[in-house]
Amino acid sequence: MKIRYKNADGKTQLLHSLNGSSLALPRIVACLLENNQTDNGIELPEVLHSYFGAPSI
C-alpha cells in the first residue's frame, strides 16, 4: 500500500498498519477467544489488560 506520513522532523515514514488494514482482525479475535476461554469467561493475556481495563471479559 505504501502508506506514508511525515513525522515531527518532516521526514517521510512508512506506516506499518492503518486501522488494522494489515491484520486479519476477525482471525485475531477468534484466536484470542478460543485460546483463552475458561469456565469463568475469557482470560486475556497480560499485555492486553491495559486496553480492556480488566484481566478478563
N, C-alpha and C positions, 0 to 999 in steps of 0.2 A: 504494500500500500504506500510505502514511502511517506508516511505522515510525518511532518516536521513542525517544530516550533522554535522560537528564539528565546534563549534563556536570559537571565538578568544582565549578562555581559553583551548581549546582542549576537551571540554565536548561535548558528542554526544547529539544532539537535534532532535526532530521530526519536519518535515516540515508540515505546515498546508495546503499548496497549491503549486503546481508546474506548472507554465504556465496555470493556470486555470483548472487543472485536477480535482479539487474537485467542480467546479462550472459548471452549465449548462449555458455557456456563451450566446448561442443564445436566451435562455429564458430571461436572464437578459437584453440584448439589446432590445428585443421586448417589455419588460415591461417598460423600460425607454422611448422608443419611443411612446408607446401607452398612458402612463400616463402623459407625459409632453408635448404633442403636442398642439400647439396653431396656430392661423391664421398666425403668423409671423415665424413659424418654431418650433424647439424643444427647450424648456426652460429647461436647465439642472438643477438638484439640486445643491445648492451652494457648497456642498462638492466635486463635480466633476469639478468645474470651473478651478482649477489649472491644471488638467490633460488635458483639452481641450483648455485652453488658452482663453476661452470666456464663457459668461453665456448662450449662445445659439448657435445652429448649424442649 
